[in-house]
Amino acid sequence: MAEKLTMKVLSGELEALRKRLRELETGLERKLEGAMEKATGKLKARIEASQQPGVRFQGHGGAVDVDARRRLIAECAYLRAEKRGFTGGSPEQDWLDAEMEIDQLLLQGWMKNESPEMTRQETRSQQDSHA
């Protein structure tokens, strides 16, 4: 009899633990969904802002056309995904990481005056504007 009672008590405790686990999982899923929605909204806003015509990314010593910057970021994000075999990770995180990397490289290039391609593009656009 004592053994049956113990099994009944343990069974009840186990069910209570399962219920609590389901509650915790549900709460965690809600938090994750909220965080993902927030991050996605921020990313969309940044992408939309960068797609406005005529907008230029300002850095030390000059500006880069947003379309050129976006192409560099897209290529870098693609290469990140390719490097890991397109498994795991997320496109959003690849984009954000690539964006930070490209911005850092662009800023370093300007600081060291080692951005000949951007300098040539700026020189050409300045010459065109003076003509």
C-alpha positions in Angstrom: 0.0 0.0 0.0 2.8 2.4 0.9 4.5 1.6 -2.4 1.3 2.5 -4.4 0.9 5.7 -2.4 4.5 6.7 -3.2 4.0 5.9 -6.9 0.8 8.0 -6.9 2.6 10.9 -5.2 5.6 10.7 -7.6 3.3 10.5 -10.6 1.5 13.7 -9.4 4.7 15.5 -8.8 6.0 14.5 -12.3 2.8 15.8 -13.9 3.1 19.1 -12.0 6.7 19.4 -13.2 5.7 18.7 -16.8 3.0 21.3 -16.6 5.5 23.9 -15.2 7.9 23.0 -18.0 5.2 23.6 -20.7 4.5 27.0 -19.0 8.2 27.9 -19.1 8.5 26.8 -22.7 5.5 28.9 -23.7 6.9 32.0 -21.9 10.3 31.6 -23.5 8.7 31.2 -27.0 6.7 34.4 -26.5 9.9 36.3 -25.4 11.8 34.9 -28.4 9.1 35.8 -30.8 8.9 39.3 -29.4 12.7 39.7 -29.6 12.8 38.4 -33.2 9.9 40.8 -34.2 11.7 43.7 -32.7 15.1 42.8 -34.4 13.3 42.2 -37.7 11.6 45.5 -37.5 14.9 47.3 -36.8 16.6 45.5 -39.6 13.8 46.4 -42.1 13.9 50.0 -41.0 17.7 50.1 -41.6 17.4 48.5 -45.0 14.5 50.8 -46.1 16.5 53.8 -44.9 19.6 52.7 -46.8 17.5 52.2 -50.0 16.5 55.8 -50.3 17.9 57.3 -53.5 20.7 59.8 -53.0 21.5 58.8 -49.5 25.2 58.5 -48.8 27.0 56.8 -45.9 29.1 59.3 -44.2 32.5 58.3 -42.8 35.8 59.9 -42.0 37.0 61.9 -45.0 34.2 61.2 -47.5 31.0 59.5 -48.4 30.1 56.2 -50.1 27.1 55.7 -52.2 24.5 53.6 -50.2 24.0 51.3 -53.2 27.7 50.5 -53.3 27.8 50.0 -49.6 24.8 47.7 -49.7 26.3 45.6 -52.4 29.5 45.1 -50.4 27.4 44.1 -47.3 25.3 41.7 -49.3 28.3 40.0 -50.8 30.0 39.8 -47.4 26.8 38.3 -45.8 26.5 35.8 -48.6 30.2 34.8 -48.1 29.5 34.3 -44.4 26.6 32.0 -45.1 28.6 30.1 -47.8 31.5 29.6 -45.4 29.3 27.7 -43.0 27.7 25.7 -45.8 24.4 27.7 -45.6 23.4 25.8 -42.5 22.7 27.2 -39.1 22.9 30.9 -38.4 20.4 33.4 -39.8 20.4 35.8 -42.8 19.6 38.7 -40.5 22.6 38.0 -38.3 24.8 37.5 -41.3 23.7 40.9 -42.7 24.3 42.7 -39.3 27.7 41.1 -38.9 28.6 41.9 -42.5 27.4 45.5 -42.1 29.6 46.0 -39.1 32.6 44.5 -40.9 32.1 46.6 -44.1 31.5 49.8 -42.1 34.7 49.2 -40.1 36.7 48.5 -43.3 35.4 51.6 -45.0 36.2 53.7 -42.0 39.6 52.2 -41.6 40.3 52.8 -45.3 39.4 56.4 -45.0 41.5 56.9 -41.9 44.5 55.3 -43.6 43.6 56.9 -46.9 43.7 53.4 -48.4 40.5 53.4 -50.3 41.6 54.0 -53.9 38.4 52.6 -55.5 36.1 54.9 -53.4 38.6 57.8 -54.0 38.4 57.2 -57.8 34.6 57.2 -57.6 34.5 60.4 -55.6 37.0 62.1 -57.9 34.9 61.1 -61.0 31.7 62.3 -59.4 33.4 65.6 -58.4 34.7 66.0 -62.0 31.3 65.3 -63.4 29.7 67.9 -61.1 32.2 70.6 -62.2 31.7 69.9 -65.9 
